Amino acid sequence: MSAPATPRPAPGLTLSPPVTAARTARVDWRIRFAVLSVVWGFSFLLIKVGTEAYAPFQVALGRVFFGALALLTVLLVRREPLPRGRRTWAHLFVAAFLLNTAPFSLFAYAELSIPSSLAGICNATSPLWGMALSMVALSEDRPTRRRVAGLGLGFLGVLTVLGAWQGFSGIDAKGTALALLASLCYPIGWIYVRRTLASVPGSPVALTGAQLMVSTLQLLAVSAAFTSAPASFPLWPTLSVIALGALGTGMALQMQYGLVTEIGPTTAQMVTYFIPVIATTAGVLLLGEQLHWNTPVGAAIVLAGAALTQTRRR
C-alpha cells in the first residue's frame, strides 16, 4: 500500500491507496465528499456520547472492532485475501498502535474532560505535526519559508483556541494535552508506514482491515487488563460506538479510497479541513457545548496554517 506524499491524516484515517485511473461513480464525488466530511466530523460527538457509558479503552475497542468487521465484510464479498508474511504483520502491529490504538484511546480519554468540539480542533493540528516531523524524518520534505510560516501560524491558532492571553482559564490542560498527543500519533504512524509498508502488495482495504484486526486484539488485551466489563449496554452510547466503527472507520475509509482514486489525493484530503467545523457545529447544536469567539477564530487560523504547510512550489 502506498503512502501519500505527505502525512495528512484525518480521524481514523489509516493507509491511503495509490492513485489509479478514475472510475465511474454512481454518486457525484462532491456528494460523497460532503458525506465523508459529516461522518468524520460527527466522530467526535459519537466518542463523547460513547464515553457516557463505556470506559475510553472500550470505546476505542468498539470503534476498531466494528470498523474491522465492516472492512472484512467487503473483503469477503470481493473474495480478497488478507496480507501475508510475518514481516508485514509485524509492521502492521506497529502501524495499528500508532494510527488506531493509541490515538483512538487518547481522544476517548480526552473527551472525558474537554468538549468534542475542542477535540475536533486539536485533531486539525495533525498536518502541522506531520509537516514538522516530515521535515526532520523524510529527506524529500525540505523546510521552506512558506512551510515554516504555516507552522508558526498554526501554533498561533492553537494558542488562540486555548485562550493563552487569559492564562488558559476554563481549559482542561490534561484533556487538551491528550487530544494534541492523539493528533501527533497520526503523522508518526504515517512516517512509519511510509518507510515500511509503502511497497507491500495488497489492496488498501485488505491492509487496513488487517491493521484494524490487529488494533482490535491490542485494545482487547488492554481493556481486559485495565477495565471491567460493562454492567449494561445503554442504547445511545452503544449505537454511537457501533456507528463510530462501522461508519466513521469502515464506511468512511471506503469512501475516502474512492475519492482518492477519482479526484486525486490532494483534493480528497481537503476533507481534513472541514472536520473541525462540523465537529464544532455538532457539539454546540446537539450537545449544548459552549462556544467562545476564540474557538472558531483559532480553528480558522490553525486550518490556514495547516493548508500553508501543505502547499508546494511548482
HELIX and SHEET records of a PDB file:
HELIX    1   1 TRP A   29  GLY A   50  1                                  22    
HELIX    2   2 PRO A   56  ARG A   78  1                                  23    
HELIX    3   3 ARG A   86  ALA A   96  1                                  11    
HELIX    4   4 PHE A   97  THR A  101  3                                   5    
HELIX    5   5 ALA A  102  ALA A  110  1                                   9    
HELIX    6   6 SER A  116  ASN A  123  1                                   8    
HELIX    7   7 SER A  126  ALA A  137  1                                  12    
HELIX    8   8 ARG A  145  LEU A  162  1                                  18    
HELIX    9   9 ALA A  164  GLN A  166  5                                   3    
HELIX   10  10 ALA A  173  THR A  196  1                                  24    
HELIX   11  11 PRO A  204  PHE A  226  1                                  23    
HELIX   12  12 LEU A  235  GLY A  245  1                                  11    
HELIX   13  13 ALA A  246  MET A  251  3                                   6    
HELIX   14  14 ALA A  252  ILE A  263  1                                  12    
HELIX   15  15 PRO A  265  ALA A  268  1                                   4    
HELIX   16  16 GLN A  269  TYR A  273  5                                   5    
HELIX   17  17 ILE A  275  LEU A  287  1                                  13    
HELIX   18  18 ASN A  294  GLN A  310  1                                  17    
END                                                                             
